[in-house]
Each structure stands twice: as structure tokens, then as C-alpha cells.
Amino acid sequence: MPRELPEKPNLEYLKKQAKQLQRTMPKSKLADAQHALANEYGYATWAKLKSRRSAELGPGTNLKGGRVRRRRGSRARDPGWSPGTA
């Protein structure tokens, strides 16, 4: 049975868990520990765990749980943007 993710785990928490796991795995790379941790939580890969976490946060939120700030003028550089669609 897979482990349950905490209600609101942030990416830093998951990275720290992977680093702790790596210390218990002799001669392993961080990627190996990340993969093992993802498997413990029921995900096939670390990337799928990260993408699921991102999807849970919703658009406009970064993986660390903070809101994404738009840079000034970023809408003007968006090819699909027009002044009437803001």
C-alpha cells in the first residue's frame, strides 16, 4: 500500500525526504532516491509525482507552494493576448 502524501506537501519537503532516503542507500544517486520515494507514494517516477503536485496546486502557483508573480509586460509578449482579453 502506498504512503499517503501530507495534505499540502511542498517540493522542498519532498526533496528533503529524498535526500534523507539517499543517505540510507549506499552508493546511490539522488535520482535513485527520488525514484524510490515516488514509488513509495504510488507514482511511477519522480517527474510524475512533481507534476501531480503541481496539478494539485493549480495554475499560477509554483511547486514550492507560493504564488507565481507575473513580470511587468509579460502579457504583451504573449501571442494570444490582446488588450481586450485581460
Secondary structure by P-SEA (a helix, b strand, c coil): ccccccccccaaaaaaaaaaaaaacccccaaaaaaaaaaaaccccaaaaaaaaaaaaccccccccbbbbbcccccccccccccccc
